Amino acid sequence: MNKYKYFINYLIIINCYLFTACTPIEGTIDEVLEMAGGGQGPSYTVTFNSNGGSPVEQQKISSGKQAIKPDDPIRDDMAFTGWYTSPDFNLLFDFSNPITVNIILFADWKPAYYVQYNANWPAELYRSGTMDNSVHALNTPKALTANAFACRGWELTGWAEAEAGDKKYNDGQVISNLSSLPGDIVVLYAKWNYAVVPSGGSLAQKLDWIENNAITGREYTVTVNANETAGPVSFITGEGYISYTIYLSSTVAGITITLSENGSLFTVDNGITLVLENITLQGKTANNAALIRVNLGGTLILNNGAKITGNRNNVSYEGGGVYVNGGTVTMNGGEISGNYSNSSDNTTFGGGVYLVAAGKFTMNNGKISNNTSVSSGNSSGFGGGVYMSGTGTEFSMKGGEISGNTANTWGGGLHISYYSTFTMEGNAKISGNITNRSFSGGTQENCGGGGLFLSQATLTMKGGEISGNTTAGVGGGVNVCQDSTFNMEGGTISGNTVIGNTSSNLNLYGGGVYIHTLAYEGTITTGTFIKTGGTINGYTAGDNSSNTVKNSSDTALINRGHAVFVSYYTSVSSTISTLRRRESTAGLLVDLNSGTTANWE
């Protein structure tokens, strides 16, 4: 059947050539028949003579098409230099040329040595890649093979000639005559440095790089020099990178990173240390979390110029600015300011800082200021600046200030509760904080501690000052509630005020310090106050440093304990009676103990 097909096609071609204007077809009868039958044109054979090397399969190429450059053949101790058109190796074949005839190509070889690539790994984990030996002809320049090794947290800087030697060659460098001996093997050793965060790219790209490259014990610097937005980011650890430090800062003043969606901008997990300096973190006005969360084993350090601000947490717990959930915070500078713990129907905690679960906070400098904890419903707002709670939870204040914060019930500056401990010393300052009893149905007896409020907690004052705080209830400076202890060993309590904001002016006591004893269903619980040092100012008319109890008409009241008041409160009658009080200044040499009668007035 096929021979008739080809015969007919042949007649058609001859007819076209004899009787029409068809272009004649040149070639052998087999080529003409091939074109008539398949319409593909002639094809040619490219034969590769490897000249002692590994065999290379020949190629059949359609006329006018290009041959495909095969993989280089291999020959022991020889370097392949190319395919030539003749055995005298005068003309190197160009694989971009069209094939129009059958050809034979000849492999050329030169004596060669080998380069072996040793990874010289810098670490045991997270390493990958292999590299074959490269072949280098004598007296012929050739580039080293590009690096294919990878190790988490490290970057290759080049190659050395000894395992512990200095770098001599760059990656991919063109080299020549590393050996003069054919068949010799030259070993090059990888040289590594710790990888650093790329200087370019967005904050998100830099943090992604850290997630993929961080290793144990290393410090990574992230510099942000333009305002950016970012979604919630969790800094985590894994096998081989169980602890590392991130320095987040800017070399340009006023740079802000703004939270773009609900959640904590940064969550600092176990093993991670986040250091903030000269950078502002801006929260959302309607969020469901604190702006930064520090979990157990995580560490946050605030240095000069760091600012955590503008976050309003509308969920009752976790605080507004920083939620310390068993983690550690060190504040060397900067500020936590302008944050809110806010709810319309639940109790709120810690406008600036919410410190729980045996978390640790050390304040050496800086400010926690102008934060708010407020419930607009019938619930309470605790700890405008700081709320802390739980066994093992500790706040050490050695400097800086907690100022201008507001809570609508207990603890304008700090609310310290449930077996947590607060210590202040040095030049620490707690001032200008307010509790204002601004919720529906509130009464004066459930508002207090303009500066600090203690409930089942311990306050030790070794130095510093508690000054200029205000409450509309009890305890302008400090309110020591039941099962709490306040040890005063030094420092000054001055200029604090209890001031009524209703016409009844009931239950206004303790301008400087208020100690609470509660009789409830047959059980009496007491607050304890022991003064062995420091000064608590009494009331002197016209003296702004006086601790004062005033009515809503701004008139100083008598027998209300301008300096200190120890109360007895019974739940049956809901009245406060006097156990002890001090109206005048209790100076350095005046010891006071809420459990004794000495030195009280």
C-alpha positions in Angstrom: 0.0 0.0 0.0 2.8 2.5 0.9 4.7 2.0 -2.4 1.6 3.1 -4.3 1.1 6.1 -2.0 4.7 7.3 -2.6 4.3 6.6 -6.4 1.2 8.8 -6.6 2.9 11.6 -4.6 5.9 11.3 -6.9 3.7 11.8 -10.0 2.0 14.8 -8.3 5.4 16.4 -7.7 6.6 15.7 -11.3 3.3 17.1 -12.7 3.7 20.2 -10.6 7.2 20.7 -11.9 6.4 20.1 -15.6 3.1 21.8 -16.1 2.8 24.5 -13.4 4.8 27.3 -11.8 5.6 25.2 -8.7 9.1 25.6 -7.3 11.2 22.5 -8.1 12.3 20.3 -5.2 15.9 19.4 -5.1 17.5 16.4 -3.5 17.8 12.6 -3.8 14.8 10.6 -4.8 14.6 9.4 -1.1 14.5 13.0 0.1 11.9 14.0 -2.5 9.8 11.0 -1.6 10.1 11.8 2.1 8.8 15.3 1.5 6.0 14.2 -0.7 4.9 11.6 1.8 5.3 13.5 5.1 5.7 17.2 4.2 8.5 17.6 6.9 11.6 18.2 4.7 14.9 16.3 4.9 16.6 15.5 8.2 20.3 15.2 9.0 22.4 13.3 11.5 24.7 15.0 14.0 27.3 12.5 15.3 29.3 13.1 18.4 32.8 11.6 18.6 33.7 11.9 22.3 37.3 11.1 21.5 37.9 8.7 24.4 35.2 10.2 26.6 31.9 8.8 27.6 29.6 8.1 24.6 27.1 10.8 23.4 24.0 9.8 21.5 23.7 11.1 17.9 20.9 13.4 17.0 18.6 13.5 13.9 17.8 17.1 13.1 15.3 18.5 10.5 16.8 20.7 7.9 17.4 24.2 9.1 16.9 23.4 12.7 19.5 23.5 15.5 21.3 20.7 17.2 20.8 20.4 21.0 24.0 20.8 23.0 24.4 17.6 24.9 25.8 17.2 28.4 29.6 17.3 28.5 31.2 13.9 28.2 33.4 12.7 30.9 37.0 11.4 30.7 39.3 10.6 33.5 41.8 13.3 34.4 40.8 15.3 31.4 38.8 18.5 31.0 36.3 18.7 28.1 36.9 22.0 26.2 34.2 21.8 23.6 32.9 20.3 20.3 34.9 21.0 17.2 34.0 20.5 13.5 37.2 18.6 12.6 39.6 16.3 14.3 42.3 19.0 14.2 40.2 21.1 16.5 40.5 24.4 14.6 36.9 25.5 14.6 34.6 25.3 17.7 31.1 24.3 16.7 28.3 26.9 17.2 25.1 25.1 18.3 23.1 28.1 17.2 23.8 27.4 13.6 21.2 25.6 11.5 21.9 22.0 10.4 21.8 21.5 6.6 24.1 18.5 6.1 25.2 15.4 8.0 28.1 16.3 10.4 30.5 14.8 12.8 31.6 16.8 15.9 34.8 16.0 17.8 35.4 16.4 21.5 38.5 18.2 22.5 40.2 17.4 25.8 43.0 18.9 28.0 44.8 17.5 31.0 42.8 18.5 34.1 42.6 18.5 37.8 39.5 18.4 40.0 38.1 20.8 42.6 36.2 19.1 45.5 33.9 21.3 47.6 33.8 20.6 51.3 30.8 22.1 53.1 32.7 22.6 56.4 29.4 22.9 58.1 29.2 25.5 60.9 26.3 23.8 62.7 24.7 20.4 63.1 21.1 21.3 62.3 19.2 22.6 59.4 21.9 22.1 56.7 21.3 20.9 53.2 22.9 20.7 49.7 25.5 18.7 47.8 28.1 19.7 45.3 29.9 17.6 42.6 33.5 18.0 41.9 34.3 20.5 39.1 36.8 19.7 36.4 39.4 22.3 35.4 41.8 22.1 32.5 45.4 23.1 33.1 46.3 26.6 32.1 42.6 27.4 31.4 40.6 29.9 33.5 37.2 28.6 34.7 34.7 29.7 37.4 34.2 27.7 40.6 30.8 26.1 40.8 28.3 28.3 42.5 27.6 27.3 46.1 24.8 24.9 46.6 25.2 24.4 50.4 22.8 26.0 52.9 22.7 26.1 56.7 20.1 27.9 58.7 21.3 31.2 60.2 24.6 31.2 58.2 25.8 32.6 54.9 28.7 31.4 52.8 31.4 34.0 52.4 33.8 32.1 50.1 36.2 29.2 50.0 39.5 28.4 51.8 42.3 26.0 51.0 42.3 24.6 54.6 39.5 23.7 57.0 40.5 26.4 59.4 42.1 28.6 56.9 41.1 32.1 55.8 38.9 32.8 52.8 40.9 32.9 49.6 38.3 32.6 46.8 34.9 34.1 46.4 31.9 32.0 45.4 31.9 31.5 41.7 35.3 33.2 41.2 37.2 32.4 38.0 40.4 30.5 38.9 43.3 29.0 37.0 45.9 26.4 37.8 45.0 25.5 41.4 47.1 22.4 40.6 49.7 21.6 37.9 49.1 17.8 38.2 46.6 16.1 35.8 44.2 14.1 37.9 45.0 16.0 41.1 42.1 16.7 43.6 42.1 20.2 45.1 39.8 20.5 48.2 38.2 23.9 48.9 36.5 24.4 52.3 33.4 26.6 52.7 33.8 29.6 55.0 30.7 30.8 56.8 29.5 33.9 58.7 26.4 34.4 60.8 23.6 35.6 58.5 22.3 39.1 59.1 18.9 40.6 58.4 18.7 42.1 54.9 18.8 45.9 55.0 16.2 46.3 52.3 12.6 45.3 52.1 9.6 45.9 54.3 9.2 45.1 58.0 7.1 42.0 57.1 9.9 40.7 54.8 12.5 41.2 57.5 10.5 39.4 60.1 9.8 36.6 57.7 13.6 36.3 57.1 14.1 36.0 60.9 11.5 33.3 61.2 13.3 31.3 58.5 16.9 32.0 59.6 17.1 32.7 63.3 19.3 30.4 65.4 19.9 30.0 69.1 21.9 32.7 70.9 22.0 35.2 68.0 20.9 38.8 68.0 19.1 40.2 64.9 18.7 43.9 64.2 15.7 45.1 62.3 15.8 48.8 61.3 12.7 50.5 60.1 13.1 54.0 58.6 9.7 54.6 57.2 6.2 54.4 58.7 4.7 51.0 58.1 1.6 48.9 58.9 1.8 45.4 60.1 -0.6 42.6 61.1 -0.2 40.5 64.3 3.2 38.8 64.4 4.2 35.9 66.7 7.9 35.4 67.5 8.4 31.7 68.0 11.1 29.2 68.5 11.9 25.6 67.3 14.5 22.9 67.4 17.9 24.5 67.0 16.7 28.0 67.5 15.3 27.9 71.0 16.3 31.5 72.0 17.3 34.6 70.1 17.0 38.4 70.3 15.4 40.9 68.0 16.4 44.6 68.1 13.7 46.7 66.5 14.6 50.3 66.1 14.8 53.2 63.7 17.6 55.7 62.9 14.9 58.2 61.9 12.9 60.1 64.6 9.2 59.7 64.7 8.8 56.4 62.8 5.6 54.5 63.6 4.5 50.9 63.1 0.7 50.8 63.1 -1.3 47.7 63.8 -3.4 46.9 60.7 -5.9 44.4 62.1 -7.2 43.1 65.4 -4.9 41.2 67.7 -1.5 41.8 69.4 1.0 43.5 67.0 3.8 41.4 68.6 3.5 38.2 70.6 6.8 37.3 72.3 7.0 33.6 73.1 9.3 31.5 75.2 13.0 32.0 74.4 12.5 35.3 72.5 13.8 38.7 73.5 12.3 41.7 71.8 14.2 45.0 72.3 12.4 48.2 71.2 14.3 51.5 70.8 13.4 54.8 69.0 10.3 53.3 67.5 6.6 53.9 68.1 4.1 51.0 68.1 0.6 52.3 67.4 -2.5 50.2 68.3 -6.1 50.3 67.1 -8.9 52.3 68.6 -11.2 49.2 68.6 -9.1 46.2 69.3 -9.6 42.8 71.0 -6.1 42.4 72.6 -3.2 44.3 74.2 -0.8 45.8 71.7 2.1 43.6 72.9 1.8 40.2 74.5 4.7 38.6 76.4 4.2 35.0 77.2 6.0 32.7 79.7 9.7 32.7 78.9 9.5 35.7 76.6 11.2 39.0 77.3 10.4 42.5 76.3 12.9 45.3 76.8 12.0 49.0 76.3 14.8 51.4 75.7 14.9 55.2 75.1 12.5 56.3 72.4 10.3 53.2 72.5 6.6 54.0 72.7 3.6 51.7 73.0 0.5 53.8 72.5 -3.0 54.3 71.1 -4.4 50.8 71.7 -8.0 50.4 73.0 -8.8 46.9 74.1 -12.5 46.5 74.2 -12.2 43.0 75.8 -12.2 43.1 79.6 -9.0 41.1 80.2 -5.4 41.4 78.8 -4.9 45.1 79.3 -4.5 47.9 76.8 -0.8 48.3 76.2 1.2 45.3 77.3 -0.1 41.9 78.4 2.6 40.1 80.5 1.4 36.5 80.7 4.2 35.0 82.7 6.9 36.8 80.7 9.5 39.4 81.7 9.5 43.1 80.9 12.4 45.5 81.5 11.8 49.1 81.0 14.9 51.2 80.7 13.3 54.1 79.0 10.5 55.0 76.6 6.8 55.0 77.4 3.6 53.0 77.6 1.0 55.7 77.2 -2.4 56.5 75.9 -3.8 53.0 76.0 -7.2 51.8 77.2 -8.7 48.8 78.8 -12.4 49.6 78.1 -15.7 47.7 78.3 -19.3 48.7 78.4 -20.4 45.7 80.5 -17.4 43.9 82.1 -14.7 44.7 84.6 -11.6 46.1 83.0 -7.9 45.7 84.0 -4.7 47.4 83.3 -5.0 50.3 80.9 -1.2 50.4 80.4 0.1 47.0 81.7 -1.7 43.8 82.6 0.8 41.6 84.6 -0.2 38.1 85.7 0.9 34.5 85.9 4.1 35.1 87.8 5.2 37.7 85.2 8.1 40.0 86.1 8.3 43.7 85.4 11.4 45.8 86.2 11.1 49.6 85.6 14.5 51.4 85.7 13.3 54.5 83.8 10.7 55.7 81.4 7.0 56.4 81.8 3.7 54.5 82.2 1.4 57.4 81.7 -2.1 58.6 80.6 -3.5 55.1 80.3 -7.1 54.3 81.3 -9.0 51.4 82.7 -12.7 52.1 82.7 -16.0 50.3 82.5 -18.8 52.4 81.2 -21.4 50.0 82.6 -22.0 48.9 86.2 -18.7 47.1 86.5 -15.3 48.3 87.7 -12.1 49.6 86.1 -9.0 48.4 87.9 -5.4 49.7 87.5 -5.3 52.6 85.1 -1.6 52.3 84.7 -0.9 48.8 85.9 -2.9 45.8 87.0 -1.0 42.9 88.5 -2.2 39.7 90.1 -1.1 36.2 91.1 1.5 34.4 93.2 5.0 35.1 91.9 3.9 38.1 90.0 6.4 40.9 90.7 6.9 44.6 89.8 10.2 46.2 90.8 10.2 50.0 90.3 13.7 51.5 90.6 13.1 54.6 88.6 10.9 56.3 86.1 7.3 57.3 86.7 3.8 56.0 86.7 1.7 59.1 86.2 -1.5 60.6 84.8 -3.3 57.2 84.7 -7.0 56.8 85.4 -9.2 54.0 86.8 -12.9 54.4 87.5 -12.8 52.4 90.8 -9.6 51.0 92.3 -5.9 51.9 91.7 -5.5 54.9 89.4 -1.7 54.2 89.1 -1.6 50.5 90.1 -3.9 47.8 91.2 -1.9 45.1 93.1 -3.8 42.0 94.0 -3.8 38.3 94.8 -0.4 37.6 96.3 1.6 39.7 93.9 4.4 42.0 95.1 5.4 45.6 94.2 8.7 47.2 95.3 9.7 50.8 94.7 13.0 52.5 95.5 15.5 55.0 94.1 13.9 57.9 92.3 10.7 56.0 91.3 7.7 58.2 91.2 4.0 57.4 91.2 2.1 60.7 90.7 -0.9 62.4 89.2 -3.0 59.3 89.0 -6.8 59.3 89.6 -9.7 57.0 90.6 -12.9 58.8 90.0 -15.8 56.4 90.6 -17.3 57.2 87.2 -19.7 54.3 86.6 -23.4 53.9 87.0 -24.4 53.3 90.6 -20.9 53.8 92.1 -20.5 54.9 95.7 -17.6 56.4 97.5 -16.7 53.3 99.5 -16.1 51.3 96.3 -13.5 53.7 95.0 -10.0 54.3 96.2 -6.2 54.2 95.9 -5.5 57.2 93.6 -1.9 56.1 93.4 -2.0 52.4 94.4 -4.6 49.9 95.6 -3.6 46.6 97.3 -5.8 43.6 97.7 -4.2 40.5 99.2 -0.8 41.8 98.0 2.4 43.3 99.3 3.9 46.7 98.8 7.4 47.6 99.9 8.5 51.2 99.6 12.3 51.7 100.1 12.5 55.0 98.3 10.9 57.3 95.7 7.7 59.2 96.0 4.0 58.7 95.9 2.6 62.2 95.2 -0.2 64.2 93.7 -2.6 61.3 93.3 -6.3 61.8 93.7 -9.3 59.6 94.6 -13.0 60.3 95.0 -13.2 57.6 97.7 -10.5 56.4 100.2 -6.7 56.4 100.1 -5.5 59.3 98.0 -2.0 57.9 97.8 -2.3 54.2 98.9 -5.3 52.1 99.7 -4.3 48.9 101.7 -7.2 46.6 101.5 -7.8 43.3 103.5 -5.1 40.7 103.7 -2.5 43.1 102.2 0.7 44.5 103.7 2.4 47.9 103.1 6.0 48.1 104.4 7.3 51.6 104.3 11.1 51.8 104.8 11.8 55.0 103.0 10.6 57.5 100.4 8.0 60.2 100.6 4.2 60.2 100.4 2.9 63.7 99.8 0.4 66.0 98.0 -2.2 63.2 97.6 -5.9 64.1 97.9 -9.1 62.5 98.8 -11.9 64.7 97.4 -15.6 64.1 97.4 -17.6 64.5 94.2 -21.0 64.2 95.7 -22.8 66.4 98.2 -22.9 63.7 100.9 -19.2 63.6 101.3 -19.4 60.2 103.0 -16.6 57.8 103.4 -13.7 60.1 102.5 -10.6 58.9 104.4 -6.9 58.6 104.3 -5.3 61.4 102.2 -1.9 59.7 102.2 -2.6 56.1 103.2 -5.8 54.2 104.0 -5.7 50.8 105.7 -8.9 48.8 105.5 -10.3 46.3 108.1 -13.3 44.4 107.0 -15.9 42.6 109.1 -18.0 40.4 106.9 -20.2 37.5 108.0 -18.3 37.0 111.2 -14.9 37.1 109.6 -12.5 40.0 110.1 -9.7 40.6 107.5 -7.2 43.4 108.0 -4.8 45.3 106.0 -1.4 45.8 107.6 0.8 49.0 107.5 4.2 49.2 109.0 6.3 52.3 108.7 10.0 52.1 109.8 11.3 54.9 107.6 10.4 57.6 105.1 7.9 60.5 105.5 4.2 60.8 105.1 3.0 64.4 105.1 0.1 65.6 107.1 -2.2 68.5 106.4 -1.1 72.1 106.6 -3.3 74.8 105.1 -1.8 76.3 102.0 0.9 73.6 101.7 0.6 71.9 98.3 2.8 69.0 99.6 0.1 68.1 102.2 -1.9 65.0 102.0 -5.5 66.1 102.3 -9.0 64.8 102.7 -11.5 67.3 101.3 -15.2 67.5 100.6 -16.8 68.4 97.3 -16.5 72.1 98.2 -12.7 71.8 98.5 -12.7 72.2 102.2 -10.4 70.1 104.4 -12.2 67.7 106.7 -11.3 66.9 110.2 -10.5 63.5 111.8 -10.3 61.8 108.4 -6.6 60.9 108.6 -4.9 63.4 106.3 -1.7 61.4 106.6 -2.9 57.9 107.5 -6.3 56.4 108.4 -6.9 52.9 109.7 -10.5 51.9 109.3 -13.0 49.4 110.5 -15.7 48.7 108.0 -18.7 46.5 108.6 -20.8 45.1 105.8 -23.8 45.0 108.0 -24.1 48.8 108.4 -21.9 49.7 105.5 -20.2 52.3 107.6 -16.5 53.2 108.3 -15.3 53.8 111.8 -11.9 54.9 113.1 -9.4 52.5 114.5 -6.4 54.8 114.3 -5.5 57.9 112.4 -2.6 60.4 111.8 -3.4 63.9 110.8 0.1 65.5 111.1 3.3 64.6 109.3 4.9 61.3 110.2 8.6 61.9 109.6 11.7 59.8 109.4 11.8 59.1 113.1 8.1 58.3 113.5 7.3 54.6 113.3 3.8 53.5 112.7 2.1 50.2 112.9 -1.5 49.7 112.1 -1.8 47.0 114.7 -0.6 49.2 117.7 -1.7 52.5 119.2 1.7 54.2 119.4 2.3 57.4 117.5 -1.3 57.7 116.3 -3.5 60.8 117.0 
